[in-house]
C-alpha cells in the first residue's frame, strides 16, 4: 500500500485540473496514490482526469452531486495510505510538499495532523500564514480563521478511524473547520510547517465568502468547541456569548443581546487552560478584541 493517499474532490474543475494534478504527480516523494473524486461534474473534468496516464491516479465518480465533504469521505473510504493528504482541484502543491510533511509526521508520532503556509495567486497575491504550534492553532479555532489551511493538511488515517472522525456534509462549507474542532476534542495534536506548501488560486469563480447563510452551522461548531474551552459556562451562557465571537461577518444583534454576551466575557477569560491544550493568552486576547468591538458598536445598535 502507498504511504500517502492524497484526496482531490473535483466538481467542474476542468479548467485547472491538469495543472493541479500535475503538481501532485511531480512531487519529490513518490510513494502515494492520488484519489480524484468527481462529484458529478458537468464539464470536461472526467476527460481531463482520464487523459492523464499515471498508475498512481485513481478515479472515482459520484452519480449525483453530493458536496465536497462527501467527496472527501468517498476518497477516505477508498484510501490505503498511512497518511491522508488533501488538495483542492485548482491549487498547486509545491514539489517538496509531501516529502516535508511525511518527514515531519514520521518524526513526530504525537502529532495527528500537520498543515503549512500558502501563497495566494490570481485575484490576490497575499501570503496566507498560520501559527506553527498546537496551542496557538487550537486557540485560533475559536475565531474560525488562521488555524489550519485545508489544502495543506496531512492527517494520520488511523487517528480518524480510531475516533470515528469524518468530514460532515451537514457542516456545509465549514466541513473542514468542523473536523478540526472534532479532532481537537478527540485529543489530536496539531502543527503547521513554516514552509509554503501550496499555491492557493484565488479567482472569481470561488464560492462566496458571505457566511450568513450557514450561520447556524458555524454557531453549532463553535459551541461544541466552547464546551471544551469554557466548561464553567452553562449551555445558556455559551449560547449568549457565541454570537459575539463570530469575528468574520458578525451578526446583527440587539443591544440587550450584546450586553448579555459582554457580561460573560470576564467569566470566559477566567478559565484556565483546558484539556485541549490551547494557548490561553491567545484565547483571552481574542475575547478581549471581541469585547472591544462590540462595546464600540453598542451605540449604533437598536435596543
C-alpha positions in Angstrom: 0.0 0.0 0.0 1.2 3.6 -0.6 2.5 5.7 2.2 0.1 8.6 1.3 -3.4 8.8 -0.1 -3.9 12.3 -1.5 -7.6 13.1 -1.9 -8.7 15.7 -4.5 -12.5 16.3 -4.7 -13.5 17.7 -8.1 -16.6 19.5 -9.3 -16.4 21.2 -12.7 -12.7 21.8 -12.3 -11.6 21.1 -15.9 -10.0 24.5 -16.4 -7.3 23.9 -13.7 -7.1 20.1 -13.3 -4.1 19.4 -15.5 -2.0 21.9 -13.5 -3.3 20.8 -10.1 -2.9 17.1 -10.8 0.4 17.7 -12.5 1.7 19.4 -9.3 0.9 16.2 -7.4 2.5 13.9 -9.9 5.6 16.0 -9.8 6.2 15.6 -6.1 9.7 14.6 -4.9 8.1 12.0 -2.6 6.8 9.3 -4.9 5.1 6.7 -2.7 1.5 7.9 -3.0 -1.9 7.4 -4.6 -3.9 10.3 -5.9 -7.6 9.6 -5.4 -9.6 12.0 -7.6 -13.3 12.0 -6.7 -15.5 13.5 -9.4 -18.6 14.9 -7.7 -20.9 14.6 -10.8 -19.1 17.3 -12.8 -21.0 18.5 -15.9 -17.9 19.9 -17.7 -14.9 18.1 -19.2 -13.4 17.1 -15.8 -13.7 13.4 -16.4 -12.0 13.6 -19.8 -9.2 15.8 -18.3 -8.6 13.3 -15.5 -8.7 10.1 -17.6 -6.4 11.6 -20.1 -3.6 11.7 -17.5 -1.9 8.3 -17.7 -0.3 7.6 -14.4 -0.8 4.4 -12.4 -0.9 6.4 -9.2 -4.2 8.1 -10.2 -7.4 6.5 -9.0 -10.6 8.0 -10.5 -13.9 7.7 -8.5 -17.2 9.3 -9.5 -20.4 10.2 -7.7 -23.6 9.6 -9.8 -25.0 12.8 -8.3 -23.5 15.9 -6.8 -23.1 15.5 -3.0 -20.7 18.2 -2.0 -17.0 18.5 -1.1 -17.3 16.8 2.3 -19.0 13.7 0.9 -16.5 13.6 -2.0 -13.6 13.8 0.6 -15.2 11.0 2.6 -15.5 8.8 -0.6 -11.8 9.3 -1.0 -11.1 8.4 2.6 -13.1 5.2 2.3 -11.0 4.2 -0.7 -7.7 5.2 0.8 -5.0 2.8 1.6 -2.3 5.1 2.8 -1.0 5.6 6.3 -1.3 9.4 5.8 -4.2 11.3 4.2 -3.3 14.4 2.3 -5.7 17.0 0.8 -5.6 19.3 -2.1 -8.2 21.4 -3.9 -8.9 21.0 -7.6 -7.5 24.4 -8.6 -4.5 24.7 -6.3 -0.8 23.8 -6.8 1.3 21.7 -4.4 4.9 22.7 -4.3 7.3 19.9 -5.3 8.6 19.1 -1.8 5.2 19.3 0.0 4.6 15.6 0.6 8.2 14.9 1.4 8.3 17.6 4.1 5.1 16.5 5.7 5.9 12.8 5.8 9.3 13.5 7.3 7.6 15.6 10.0 5.0 13.1 10.9 7.5 10.2 10.9 9.5 12.1 13.4 6.6 13.4 15.5 4.3 10.5 16.4 2.2 12.5 18.8 1.1 14.9 16.0 -2.1 13.8 14.3 -2.4 16.5 11.7 0.1 18.8 10.0 -0.5 21.7 7.7 1.5 24.6 6.4 1.6 28.0 4.8 0.1 29.0 1.5 0.9 31.6 -1.1 -2.1 33.1 -2.9 -2.1 33.9 -6.6 -4.7 35.1 -9.1 -7.0 37.7 -7.8 -4.9 38.0 -4.6 -1.2 37.6 -4.2 -1.0 37.6 -0.4 0.8 35.0 1.7 -1.6 33.1 3.9 0.2 32.4 7.2 -0.9 30.3 10.2 0.8 29.6 13.6 3.1 26.6 13.9 2.4 25.2 17.4 -0.6 23.2 18.7 -1.6 25.7 21.4 -2.0 28.7 19.1 -3.6 26.6 16.4 -6.3 25.4 18.8 -6.8 28.9 20.2 -7.4 30.2 16.7 -10.1 27.6 16.2 -12.3 29.8 18.3 -12.3 32.6 15.7 -12.7 30.0 12.9 -9.7 31.6 11.0 -5.9 31.4 11.0 -5.6 27.9 12.2 -5.2 25.2 9.5 -5.5 25.6 5.8 -7.4 22.6 4.4 -5.4 22.4 1.0 -2.2 21.9 3.0 -3.3 19.3 5.5 -2.0 15.8 6.0 -3.6 13.6 8.7 -2.9 10.2 10.2 -5.6 7.9 8.9 -5.5 5.7 12.0 -6.4 8.7 14.2 -9.5 9.4 12.1 -10.5 5.7 12.2 -9.8 5.3 15.9 -12.1 8.2 16.8 -14.7 7.7 14.0 -14.0 11.1 12.6 -15.3 12.1 9.2 -16.0 15.3 7.2 -19.7 16.0 7.9 -21.9 17.1 4.9 -24.2 18.9 7.4 -21.4 21.3 8.1 -21.6 22.6 4.5 -18.7 24.8 3.5 -17.4 24.7 7.1 -16.8 20.9 6.9 -13.0 21.4 7.4 -13.3 23.6 10.5 -15.9 21.2 11.9 -13.4 18.3 11.5 -10.6 20.2 13.2 -12.8 21.1 16.1 -13.9 17.4 16.5 -10.3 16.2 16.2 -9.2 18.6 18.9 -11.9 17.4 21.2 -10.8 13.8 20.5 -7.3 14.7 21.6 -5.5 15.5 18.4 -2.2 17.4 18.4 -1.8 19.8 15.6 1.2 21.5 13.9 1.9 23.7 10.9 5.2 23.8 9.0 6.8 27.2 8.4 7.2 26.3 4.7 4.9 27.4 1.9 3.4 24.1 0.8 0.7 25.2 -1.6 0.0 27.9 -4.1 -3.7 28.8 -3.5 -5.5 30.0 -6.5 -7.9 32.9 -5.9 -10.4 33.6 -8.7 -13.9 35.0 -9.3 -15.4 31.5 -9.6 -14.8 30.6 -6.0 -17.7 30.3 -3.6 -18.9 33.5 -1.9 -17.3 34.3 1.5 -20.6 35.5 2.8 -21.2 33.2 5.8 -24.7 34.5 6.8 -26.4 31.6 5.0 -24.6 29.0 7.2 -24.6 30.9 10.5 -26.5 28.2 12.4 -23.9 25.7 11.3 -21.0 27.9 12.3 -22.6 28.6 15.7 -23.1 24.9 16.3 -19.5 24.1 15.6 -18.2 27.0 17.8 -20.4 26.0 20.7 -19.0 22.4 20.5 -15.6 24.0 20.9 -16.8 26.3 23.6 -17.9 23.3 25.7 -14.3 22.3 25.9 -12.7 25.8 26.2 -15.3 27.2 28.7 -16.6 24.3 30.8 -17.6 26.7 33.6 -20.2 28.4 31.4 -23.6 27.0 31.3 -25.2 26.0 28.0 -27.3 29.1 28.0 -24.3 31.3 28.7 -22.3 29.7 25.8 -25.3 30.4 23.5 -25.5 34.0 24.7 -21.7 34.6 24.2 -21.2 32.8 20.9 -22.7 35.5 18.6 -20.1 38.0 19.9 -17.3 35.6 18.8 -18.4 35.5 15.2 -15.5 37.6 14.0 -15.9 37.1 10.3 -19.2 38.6 9.1 -20.6 39.4 12.6 -24.4 39.1 13.0 -26.8 41.9 13.6 -27.7 41.9 17.3 -30.0 43.9 19.6 -28.3 45.9 22.3 -29.7 43.6 25.0 -28.1 40.6 23.3 -24.7 42.4 23.1 -24.8 43.4 26.8 -25.7 39.9 27.8 -22.7 38.5 25.8 -20.3 41.2 27.1 -21.2 40.4 30.7 -20.0 36.8 30.1 -16.6 37.6 28.6 -14.9 38.2 32.0 -16.1 34.8 33.2 -14.9 33.1 30.0 -11.5 34.8 30.3 -11.2 33.5 33.9 -11.0 29.9 32.7 -7.6 28.1 32.9 -6.1 26.2 30.0 -8.5 23.3 29.1 -7.7 19.7 28.3 -7.3 20.7 24.6 -4.0 22.4 25.4 -4.9 25.7 23.7 -2.8 28.9 24.2 -4.9 30.7 26.8 -3.2 34.1 26.1 -4.3 33.9 22.5 -7.8 32.9 23.5 -8.1 35.7 26.0 -6.7 38.3 23.6 -9.4 37.2 21.1 -12.1 37.5 23.7 -10.7 41.0 24.6 -10.8 42.0 20.9 -14.4 40.8 20.6 -15.4 42.8 23.8 -13.8 45.9 22.4 -15.5 45.5 19.0 -19.0 45.1 20.5 -18.5 47.8 23.2 -17.7 50.3 20.5 -20.6 49.1 18.3 -23.2 49.3 21.1 -24.1 53.0 20.5 -25.2 52.1 17.0 -27.3 49.1 17.9 -31.0 49.3 18.1 -32.5 48.3 21.5 
